[in-house]
């Protein structure tokens, strides 16, 4: 068997070709195809670096999440083909970091550099094992076993939006905190040795980064989320020779991947009215990612060994069906109710103050020492604030308004006097220096 990859121009993408000679053991009458050709946006060989994978695949999706759009990256392929290494990375070398840690580093670097917006970040980590969801980041439970973790259930509202009950959202203010959450979740994942893979992940895992951003003083929020999905590998039970617990796990894995394939096929067919999202927990959770409000990228991982050629070709076919799906990503903007309420309260108070001034409702008694001290602090804060839109909140009380104007006048006069004194000092120094020169 031979596998060829050809990089063409950017618009045409890359092609992957399998040349599989007919096996004489199958008999003389053998109509099996010898040549399989697939076209993808990009094909990476086994020499590709993790940084290259991130730049081509994850970075564009991360940029769309920063702009307010939902994003998903998921890896699909047979067990042992490199899905977990691509998504999470290896632990031996720093350069082996996968898409998740590199994406976290990229996002938090952007947060620190963008001073024009306020960002808040939350992280969740869901594991689906044998069709049961578990929260890998729940801080209230010490779980030596996966079964001791909180079980996550799916709830659907009237608008068919999916909500995950018992899945915690952890605040993450820095890259270090986010990586600690990733490491915590990874330690709770189900991993086992199989005939096909010494460290096979036996579950589907969805690491989600929730990003909320707004400009200072604005009530408009942009909420986006990024799903980074590591699917369990498909397995041929007859070929792998598994039994017992591993066999049970393989059946659940293959069944959930079968339901995923059904959803993909339904989405790729035109005029299909029903999409079977509810068949499995994974397809329900990824409902937005598949044909919904999301920018989705799929990574197909392959094994080029001859014994795995059938699985590799099946993965390529699956990937091409995924490429036919058209998502409709939309900008996720909303108004913050709390900020809007505060802004409306200020507007109401301002209108009341104006009305009181117009109706002549004024007080005649003198300001107290405490009132004067507070006004001096307000004026000082007003003058020190670099924001050009800052205002003095004095209410309709003309006594306070007159006193603040007096304080502002005194401040301006003092600056004027200091300015004149500085000019006189400069002229005097210049005169003395000039006099010394003539001497």
N, C-alpha and C positions, 0 to 999 in steps of 0.2 A: 504494500500500500504506500502511496505517496500523497503528500498534502502540499499544495502550492498556494501562496498568497501573493496577489499582485496589487500594488498600490497604483491607482489611477489618479485622475485629477480630482480636486476637492469636491466638485459637484457630483461626479460619477461615483466617488467612494472607492472602496477596495473590494476585490473579489477573492473568494476562497474556493479552491478546487480540490476534490478528492478523486484520485485514480485508484480504483479497487479492482484488480484483475480477478477474473472468475476463478473460483476454486474447483479443481477437477474432482474433488471429493464430493461435490454436489451433483455430479453426473454430467453426461455429455449434453443433455438437453437442459440448458441453463440460460434463462432469459434475464438474469439479474443485470442491472445497470452496472457499468464499469466507471462511469464518469458522473460526478455530482458537482455542480457549480452554484455558488451562493454569492450574493452581493450584499455588502454591509457598508456602513459609513466609514468604519475603520477596522482594520485587522491588526492585532498585535501578536507577535510571535513570542516564544519563550524567553527571548533575550530582553524584552521590554522591561523598563524600570518602573517602579511604583510611581515615581514623580511624573513620568510620561503619561501613565494611566490617569493620574489625577488631573493633569493639565488638559487632556483631551476630553475626559468624561465628566469628572465631578465639578471642576471649576465653573463651566458654563451654567450648570444647574444651581450651584451655590450663588452665583451672581443673580440669577432670576429670583432666588429666595430672598436675597437682600433687597431686591426691587419690589417685593411684596407678592410674589407668586409662589404657589405650592410646587414642591419638587419631589421626585422619587428616583432613586437609583437602586436597581435590584439585580442580583447576580443569579443566573440560572445555569444548571449543567449537572452532569452526573457526579456522583460522589468521588472525591479525590482529584477533581479537575482544577481546583484552585479558587473556589468561590470565597471561602473564608479568608484566605490569604489576600485576595484582592480587596475585600471589603474592610477587614479588620487589620490585616498585616501580620508580620512575623515578629517574634519577641527577641530574636537574636541580635539584630542590627537596627540602628535608628533609621537607616535608609530603607528598611523593609516596612515602614509604617504604611498602613493601607488607606483606603479612601476615608474612613470615619475619622481617624486622628488628624489626617491632613486637612480635611474639611473643617474640623473644629479649629485648628490653628489658623486657617485662612479666614474664617468668619470672625474670630475674636481679634485678629489683627486689623480687620476692617472696622470693627466696633471701636477700637482704641484710636484709630486714625480719623474717623468721621466725627468731628466735634459738632457738626450741625444737626445731629439727631441724638435722641435718647433711646437706647436699646435695652430690652429685657429679654432674657433667654431662659427657657425651661426645657428639660430633657426627660424623655420617657424611654423605657426599654422593655419591650414585650417579647416573651418567648411563647411559641405555640408548639406544645409537645403532645403528641397523640391526640390532636384536636382539642386540647385544653389550653387556655391562655394563662400565663403566669407573669406577675410583675417582678422583674429582676432587680428593681431599685427601691423596693419598699423598705423604709428605714425603721419601721416599727416591729419588724419581725427578724429574729435570728433563725435562719433556716439552714440547717446542715443538709437537708434534702430539698429537692425541687418541689416535692409535694407539700412541703410546709410553707411555701411562699403563698401570698394571696392569689386566689384564682380570679382571673379577669373574665367578665361576661360582656356580651354585646347587647346594647339597647339601641333601638331605632325610634326617632321622633316622627311626628306627623309629616315632616318635610323629607323623610327618608334619609336624614343625616345620621351617621353612625356615632354612637357614644360608647366609650369603653369604661365600664364600671370597675372600680378597684384598681385602675391603672394610675399610679401616682405620677405627678409632674414635679420634678425636682428643679428648684431654682439653681442657676449656674451663672455666677458673675464673672468668671474668668476661665481661661483655657485649662488651667490646672484643675479647677473644680470639675469641669466637664470630662476631662480625661479620667479623673478619679471615679466618676460615675460609670464611665465606660468599662474601666477595669473591674469595678464592683459587679457589674452585670455579667461580664465575661466569666468571672469566677463561678457564677451560679448556672452557667449553661450546661446542658447535657452533652457530654462528649464520650464516645466509646470507640474501641478498636474493632474494626470490621475486616473481613478478608480483602476488601478493596481499599481501605484507608485506615492508617494507624490511629488517626485522631479525627474521626468522623463526627461532625455535628449532627445530632439526632433530632433536631428541631428547626423550625423557622424562627428567625429573630428579626425584629423590626426596631431599630434605633431611630428615634424621632427627635429632631431639634425644632422647637417652637420659637419663632422670633417675632417680637413685637417692637415696632419703632414708631416714633413720632418726633416732630420738630418741637423745640421749646416753645411753650405758650399755645401750641395748636391742640385742638380737641380731636383731630383726625388721626386715627391709628391705622397702621398697616400690620396685619397679622399674616404670617406665612409659616409653613412647616415643611421640613425636609425629612422624608422617610429614607433611611438607608437600610436595605433589606438583604439579609443573608439567608437564602432559601436552603433547606436541607437538600442533599443530592439525590437525584433519582437513582434507583438501584434495580437491577435485574436479579430477582430473588433466586431464580434457577442457576444463574451464572455465579453468584456470590457464595451460595451454599450456606446461608445464614439459618439460624434456628433459635428457638426460645424467645427471649426478650428482644434480641436484635431483629428477628423475623417480624414480631409484632410491630416494632417501630418502623420497619421498612414498609409494611402494609399501609400504615397511617401516612407515611411520607408520600408514597406513590399515589395514594388515594387523593390527598390534598393537591398534589401536582396535577393529577388528572382533572380535578375540578377547576384548577387554574387554567388548564388548557381548554376546557369547555368554555370558560368565560372569554378567553382570547379568541377562540373560533367564532363564538356568537358575536363578539364586537367587530370582527373583521368581515362579517357577512352583512350585506346591505339589507335594509328593510327588516331587520330582526327586531321584533318588538320586546321579547323577553330575554334578559341577561341573567343567568343563574348565579348571581353574587352570593345568595344565601346558602349555597351548598356547603360551604366550608367557612371556618373562622377567618382564614387567611384572605380569601377573596372578599369577604365582608369588610375587613379592615382596610384592604387596598382598593376599595371601591372608587375613591376619588382618583387614585393613581391610574386606574384602568378605565379609560374612556370618560373621565370626569374633569374636574377643575384642577389640573396638575400638569407640570412639564415632566415627563417620565423618560428615563433612559434605562435601557436593559443591557447588561453585560452577559454575553454567552461564553461560558468557559468550556473548553474542549480538551480531550485527551487524544494525542496523535498516535497512541499505541494501536497496533493492528487489531487486538482483541476488543477494543472499544470503538471501532469504526461505526458500528450501527448506532450506538448511543450518541456519538458526535454528530452524525448526519441528522438524527432525530432532533438534537439540540438546535442545529442550524435551521431546520424547518420550522421549529417552534419560534425561533427568533425572527424569522421572516414574516410569520403570521402576526407577531407582536408589532412589527414595523408598519403593518397596515392600519393599526388603530389610530384614530384621530382624537386627541384630547382637546378640550377647549379651556385653556388656562386663562383665568381672569384675575385682575388686580384685586386683592383682598383689603379693601378700605372700609373703615367704620368709624363712627363717632363715639368717643369715650363718654358715657353718661355722667360720670362724676365730674369730669372737666367741664362738660356743658352746663351742668347744674351750677357749679361755682361761677362760671362766666355769666350765666343768666342772673344769678343773685347779685353780682356786682353791677350789672346793667340796671336791675330793679332799684338797687340802692342809689345809684347815680341819678336815675329819674326822680326818685323821691327827694333827693337833695335839691335838684333843680326846681322841683315843684315847691319846696319849702322856701327857696329864695324868691321865686316869683310871687308867692302869696304873702311875703313879708313876715313870715313866722320867725322872728329873731329874738335872741336873748339879750338882756341889758346888763346882767351882772358881770363882774370882772373875772378874768381867767385866774385860776388858782396856780400856785407854784408848781404843783404836780402837772397841771395842763401845760404850762410853759415848758417844763423840762421835757415832756413827751414830744411837744412840737419841735423843740430844738433837735432832738434825736431823729425825728422824721425828716427834717430839712437836711440834716447831715447825711442821712442814708440816701436821700434823694440826690444830693450833689455828688456823692461818691459812686452811685450806681452808673456803670457805663452804658446801660441800656437806654437808647434814645426814646423809647416808648414808655418809660416808667412815669408814673403820675403820683401826685400827693393826694391821698385820700383824707380830705378834711371834713367832708359832709357839708351841710348847708349853713354852718355856723360862721357868720361873717367875722366874729371876733377872732377865730382861729385863722381865717383867711388873711385878715389885716396883719396879724402878728407874724405869720409866715412870710408875707411880703416884706415886712420890716427886717426880718432875719436875712432874707435873700439880698436886700439892699445893703445891709451891713457887710455881708460876705463879699459882694461885688466891690464896695468901697475899699475894703481891706486888701483885696487883690489888686485894685488900682494903685493904692498907696505902696504896696510891696513892689509892684512893677516899676513905679517911678523911682523908688529907692534903689532898686537893682540897676536901673539905667544910670542914675547919678553915680553909683559905685563904679560901674563900668567906665563911665566918662572920666572919673577921677583917676582911676588906675591908668587909663590910657594917657591922660594928661601928664601924670607923674613919670610914666615910662618915656614919654616923648621929651619931657624936660631933662631927664637924665641923659638921654641920647645927645641933646645939644651940649650939655656940660662936658 
